[in-house]
Structures are given as C-alpha cells and as structure tokens.
Amino acid sequence: MTVIQLIEHSADRLEQAHVGYGHGTTNAFDEAAWLVMWRLGLPIDDLDAAADQAVSPEQAEQVRQLIEKRITTRKPAAYLTRQAWLQGVPFYVDERAIVPRSFIAELLAEGTIDDWLSDKTQRVLDLCTGNGSLAVLAAMAYPEVTVDGADISPDALAVARINVDQHELADRITLLQSNGLQSVQGPYDLILCNPPYVNAQSMKALPAEYRAEPELALASGEDGMDFTRQLIADLRAQPDHYMTPDAVLVLEIGNEREHFERAFPELPVFWLPTSSGDDQVLLITREALLSPYVLRTPPQGGTT
C-alpha cells in the first residue's frame, strides 16, 4: 500500500462514519491526509512528494488505529495530533483550549486592518486568547508591539504559555488571567477578540467534535451575545482605561451577525472581508463606541 492509497482508504472510513469537520479541515480527504501524514511522520504540507511512498503493514495498522480513535472519540484531529495551524504557523493545542481557527488570523496575515493602525500602535490585547495563537500571530505581524493575551481559563493560559515559549515571544507577550476586561492593564491601541458567541439553539445542534471543546469558549447565552454585551458595556464605561484615543476593536462573531445587529442596532461597525465572507469579523473604532451616530469612512476593504 502507498501513502495516497492509505489516505484514500482512511478518507472512505471517515466518510462512512459521518465524522464532523471544521477544526482545520472541511472534508474527509483532507482530514485523512492530515492524520496519515502525521502518524507516518511525514511533512503534512508535502503530500505530492510522499504520495507514492510505500507503507509497511505495521505503519498501516498504526494509521488504522488513529483513524478509529478519531471516529470513536469524535475528538477534533488537532486534539489527537496535539497540533494545529493558523496561516501556516504551527501551534500546540490540547483539550484545555479551543482548537484555533479564527478568521482574525487572516486579517493579521493579509494586513487588512493595517490602515486602521499607525506608528503609534504599541500595545495590543488579545482577549479570549485561548491557546495564544492570535497573540503570537499579532506579535509576528507587528514586530514593534507588545501583546497581552488574556483569558478567564487558567487551563487555556497554560496551553498559551507553551505556544508563547515555543515561538520565543515571552519577552513581548504577557499572559493574564482575566474575566473579560476585569484584570487587563490598558489602555491598548488594538484589541483583538474571538469571544464565545454561539447561541443556545446552535449549541444544542453542534456536532460531537465541537462539544469536545471547552464549552466556556463557545457558549454565550441565548443569542450568543452575552460576552459581547459585557465587553462593549465595559469599553463604553471606561474608555480611557482600556483604549487609546485612536484604538480599534476587532471582533469575531462567526455566524451571529443577525444577533449582533439586533443587540446593537445603532452601533456603527465596519465588516471586514474574510475567506468566509464579509459578516464574520467586524471592526469598531473607539469613536463609534462612544458615539453610535458617528461613522467614519472605512479604509479600502471595509464595508459598513
């Protein structure tokens, strides 16, 4: 058997078992390729070079056991391999933290929010940092800034510490345990936040792979906006404490645009383009937070 044959066989098995995707892959073949290449110790991003390589019976059995574990546990593949990627950057992850998959990573890599920043941008907050991936990517994207990564979960912060240390960014990234904004040390020039935002009805319908993740990182009340309501209320209540005069908040809300707009009907925001459309991530200026009727012209790429 060759590597590609083993991948195809594994993909068929995953397809038959109706596993759920969305934690780094979107289909059975890509999921199988990830698990097979990882189990065989091959470069995951170089399938073409390994496709015709022979696989021993012992190796095939190791792969079979891994695929069966993926099926029986319904854990995301990242929890089995202890590794995930965002924008090609590897991150450690385990069951203590949500599997990283934020669209904010795209915005950092592509420079989508750069027009909102300046040479005065020095302090960044990654709120709800989870495994620390966005904090790391922000530090990589903006070498002159320092980053605070905050999360309510000490378990998630322990995972974030692994990633900060592995990427040798401990001198620029500070990890803080904080319930929302309560314990952060502002003000910040840029606040990134991929918060819990799944509404109650959607939580009930999530595939088992998502229920394997910490619920604290997903659920946020009946309409998914509980965390976001508190965040915006806190920013409005103490803007000078949390935001510099030209600061912006970049907020991910997933598929909850309808609930967001119902919760904040008069708040002017800019919707930022991602690979999943223009309604997953939004940007709010400090000016807009303080005066919901003020709307500035967005930089190129933003839509109101």
N, C-alpha and C positions, 0 to 999 in steps of 0.2 A: 504494500500500500504506500502511496505517496502522500505528501503533506496535503496537497489540494484534494485528493480523494478523501482523506480523513476529515478535512474541513467540510466537504460536501456531505459526507455521511453524518457528521455531527450536526450540521445545519438541518438535515432532514429530521433528526431526532428531536431537536429543539422545536421545529415546526410542528411535529406530531404532538408534542407535549403542550403546545399553546402557551409557552412562557411569555412574559411581558418584557418589553424593551423600553428604552428611553433613558438609560443611565450610561450613555456613551455610544450606544449603537441604536439603530432603528429597525433592524431586521435580523433574521436567523443567520444568514451567511456571515454578516459582519461580526455578530456575536460569537459564532463558532470560530471564525478566523482569529479573533482576539484570544479566546480560551485555548485553542490548539497551539497557536504560536507561543503563547506564554508558557504553557505546560511543557513544550518541547525546548524552551529556552532560546527561541529564535527571535530576531528583531521583528517586532509587531508591525512595523511600518514598511517591511520589505518582503511582502508575500511573493512577489514575482520571482525573486531570486531563490526562494525556498520551495516553490510550488511543486517541483518535480523531485525533490529530495525524498529518498526512501525513509520509511518509518518502520522501526522494529516492532515485533509483536508486543514487547514489553512497553514501549512508548505508546502504542495504540491503546493498550489497556489502561495506562495512566490517564490518557485523554478521556477514554470512555468513563472512567470513574469520576473525573472532573465534570463532565457533561451531565452525568446522572446526579451529581451533587447540586449542580445548577438547577436541575429540574425538581428534585425532591425538596430542596430548601427554599426555592424561589427567591433566593438572595440575589441582588444585582451582581453581575460578574466582577465588578470592582471590589466587592467585599471578599470574593474568593481569591482574587489576584493581589489584593491589597494595593492596587494602583489604579489611578485614573489620570486622564489627560485633559487639559484645557489649553487650547491654542498651541498644541504640540508640546506643552510643558508637563512633565510628569509630577504627580502628587501622590503621596501616601494617603490612604483612607481605610478606615475600618468601621464597624457598626456603631462606633461612638459619634460619628458625624455623618451628615447627609453626603451622598455622592455628589461631587461638584459638577455642575452643568449650567452655570449662569451665563446668560447672554451678555451680561456686562463684560465678560471676558473678551467677547468680540469687539466691543466698543473701545476697550483699552488697547487691544492689539491693532485695531484699524485707525485709531486716532479720532474717532467720531466725536468725542467730547473735547478735543484739544482746543477748539475755537472758544470754548467757554472758560478756558484756563489762561494763565499768564505766567510771567516770571515771578509773580507774587505767590503763586501756588506752592506752598511749602509743607502744609500739613494735610494729610488725608486720613479719613476714618473709614474703615471697612466694618460696617455694623452688621451683626449676624454673620461673623466671619466663617463659622463652621470649621472646615479643615484648613482655613487660612489661604486658600488658593487665590482669591481676589486680592488679598493683601499682598501676596507675593507678586502677582501679575502687575499690580499698581506700582510696586517698588521697582519692578523691571522696566515698566513703561516710562516712569518718570524718575530717573536716577538721582535727581536733586531733592526729592521729597522724603519726609519721614512718614511712616504709616502706623496708625493704631488699629489693631484688629480686635474687635470686641464681640463677646458672645456671652449669653447667660449660662451656657453649659460648660462646666469645668472639664467634662469628658471631651467635648469638641475642641476646647482650647488645648488639651493635651495632644490631640492629633495635629492641631495647627502648629504647635511647638515643633513637632517632628519636621513639618514641611519648611518652616522658617529656618530651622537649623540646617536641613539638607540643602537648601538653596543659599546658605551662608548669608542670610539677611538679618541676623539677630541684632546687628548694630543700627538697623534702620526701621525694623518692625517691632513694635511693642504690643504684647497681647494683654488684654484686660478682660476680667470677668465683669460683666455689666448687664443688668436687666434693662434692655433698651439703652437709653442715653444716661441712665442714672449715675453711672460711675465713670463716664468718659471725661477726658480732660481737654475740652475745647479751648478756643474756637478752632474750627477747621476750614480750610479753603475748598475742600471737596469731600463730600460724604457719599460713599457707595453703600447700597443696602439691597441685598437679596433676602428679604424677610420671609417668615411664614406668611402665606397668602391663600392657602387652599380653603375654599368654603366648605361648610359642613356636609352639604349634599355630595360634593365631589370627593370628600374624604371617604365617605361610605362606599364609593364606587371605585376607589383606587385598586389597581392590581396588587397582588401579593408582594411584588418586588418593591413597590413604594411603601407598603406597610412594614417592610423590613427596616426602613429607615426610622430615625428618631421622630416621633410624631410632633415633638416640640418644634422641629424645624419646618414643619409643613402646615399644620392646622392653625387657623387664626379666626375662630368664631364662625357665626352663622353665614356671613357674607365674605369671609376671608380678609376683612379689613380691620380687625381689632388691633393688630400690631401697628398698622399704618396710621390708624386714627390717633393712637397714643404718640407715635413718632411725630406726626405733624403738629399735634397739640403742644408737645414739649418744645419743638423748634419755634413755634409761634410765641410761646410763653417766655422763653429766654433766648432770643435770637443771638444776642451778643455773647452769650456763654458758649453757644455751640457753633456759630457760623461767623466768619469774617464778612465784611461788607459785600464782597463780590462772590461769596460762596454759592455753590450749587449742590443740590441733592440729586443723585442718580439712583432711581428706584425701580426695581424689577417687580412686576405684579403678575407675570405669567398670563393666564387666560382670563384674568379678572377685570378687564377694562370696564365692562358694564357695571360691576360692583364698585369699582373705584370712582367712576363718574357719578354714580348715584350717591356715594358717600361724600364726594367733594365737587358738587355741581358747578361751583363758581371759581374753582381754583385753576388758574391758567398754567398749563403744563406744555412741554414740548415732547412729542413722541419720537423716539429715536429708532432708526431703521436697524433691524437685525435680520439674520438668516431665516427667522420665523415670522417676519412681518414687522409692521410698524406699531404694534399695540402691546408689546411685551415689556418694554422698558421706557420710562419717562424721565424727563429732567425738569426740576423745579428750581427756579432761582430764589435766593433769599428775598429779593424784592417781591416776587409773586407770593411767597408765603406770608409776607406781612401785609400785602395789599392785593387781594384777589382780583381787583379790577385792572391792575397794571399788567400789560402784556408787551414784552419786547420782541422785536423781530428776531426769529431764530436764525442761528448760523446755518449755512448750507447743509442740507441733510436732515434737519429737524422739521417736523410738521406740527402745527398747532391743532 
